[in-house]
């Protein structure tokens, strides 16, 4: 689980955006049941990703900062 959190990127939020867009589209077309299911998926995915992102920020803040400084030092040579 720790490796999954460490490798988490903001690109995973595309799942939230895509399910939200499809949910709105289904609602506009009159498919209310499908729209609500997708809305629940969207809200659940957002809550989970928000928690995992906060965990990543707290747990790997120093490691990420160190990697950025190391990469910056290599680019400045």
Secondary structure, 3 states (H helix, E strand, C coil): CHHHHHCCCHHHHHHHHHHHHHHHHHHHCCCHHHHHHHHHHHHHHHHHHHHHHHHHHHHCHHHHHHHHHHHHHHHCC
